[in-house]
Amino acid sequence: MLEIRPNCENCNKSLPPNSTEAMICSFECTWCTECNDKLLKNVCPNCGGGLVKRPVRPAEKLIKYPQSYKEVYKPVNLDVFLPLRNKLKDILPENR
């Protein structure tokens, strides 16, 4: 089951469970669409995988299956990330 993390790891923007701006990788690293569009270019800085829109958990299911409240905030280290991004951004995630 998805954790539904509460914030963007890069800019710390709040991403509540009903946000349509949340992007995740297969490890559930969580980013906002703005950071993805401007910086990440569909490359997760943590694993190199692709990003997809995080699904919205229906409100009635949040009662039994609440979102995570554990914030992860570790802004992207551009010196490390940019070479990885430039290597992977034009390769489809399923071919990385």
C-alpha positions in Angstrom: 0.0 0.0 0.0 1.3 3.5 -0.8 2.5 5.6 2.0 1.2 8.8 0.5 4.1 11.0 1.8 3.1 14.5 2.7 5.7 16.7 0.9 8.1 17.2 -2.0 11.5 15.9 -1.1 13.2 18.8 -3.0 11.2 21.9 -2.2 9.2 20.7 0.8 5.9 21.7 -0.8 2.9 20.2 1.0 1.4 17.4 -1.0 -1.8 16.3 0.9 -3.4 12.9 0.0 -5.8 14.6 -2.5 -3.0 16.5 -4.3 -2.9 16.0 -8.1 0.6 17.6 -8.1 2.4 14.6 -6.5 4.8 12.4 -8.5 6.4 9.2 -7.2 9.0 6.7 -8.3 8.8 2.9 -7.7 10.3 3.4 -4.3 7.7 6.2 -3.5 10.2 9.0 -3.5 7.8 11.9 -3.7 8.2 15.1 -5.7 5.9 17.9 -6.8 5.1 18.4 -10.5 6.9 21.7 -10.6 10.2 20.2 -9.4 9.7 17.4 -11.9 9.1 19.7 -14.8 11.8 22.3 -14.0 14.5 20.1 -12.5 14.1 16.4 -12.4 12.9 15.8 -16.0 11.3 12.5 -15.0 14.4 11.1 -13.4 14.3 10.3 -9.7 17.5 11.6 -8.1 17.5 8.8 -5.5 17.2 5.7 -7.8 17.3 7.0 -11.4 13.8 5.6 -12.1 11.0 7.4 -13.8 8.2 9.3 -12.1 4.5 8.9 -12.4 1.5 10.8 -10.9 0.7 9.5 -7.5 -2.9 8.3 -7.3 -5.3 10.0 -5.0 -6.6 7.8 -2.1 -10.3 8.3 -1.7 -11.2 10.3 1.4 -13.3 7.5 3.0 -10.3 5.1 2.7 -8.0 7.6 4.5 -9.8 6.8 7.8 -8.7 3.2 7.7 -5.6 3.7 5.6 -4.2 7.1 6.6 -1.4 8.9 4.7 2.1 9.0 6.1 3.1 12.0 8.2 6.8 11.3 7.9 8.3 14.2 5.9 11.4 13.5 3.8 13.2 16.8 2.9 16.5 16.4 1.2 17.0 19.0 -1.6 18.6 17.6 -4.7 22.4 18.0 -4.8 22.8 19.4 -8.3 26.5 18.5 -8.6 25.6 14.8 -8.2 22.2 14.8 -9.9 22.7 16.8 -13.1 25.1 14.2 -14.7 22.7 11.4 -13.8 19.7 13.4 -15.2 21.5 14.3 -18.4 22.4 10.7 -18.9 18.9 9.3 -18.3 16.4 12.0 -19.2 16.0 10.9 -22.9 15.8 7.2 -22.1 12.3 5.8 -21.3 12.1 4.6 -17.7 11.4 1.1 -18.9 14.7 1.1 -20.8 17.0 2.5 -18.1 
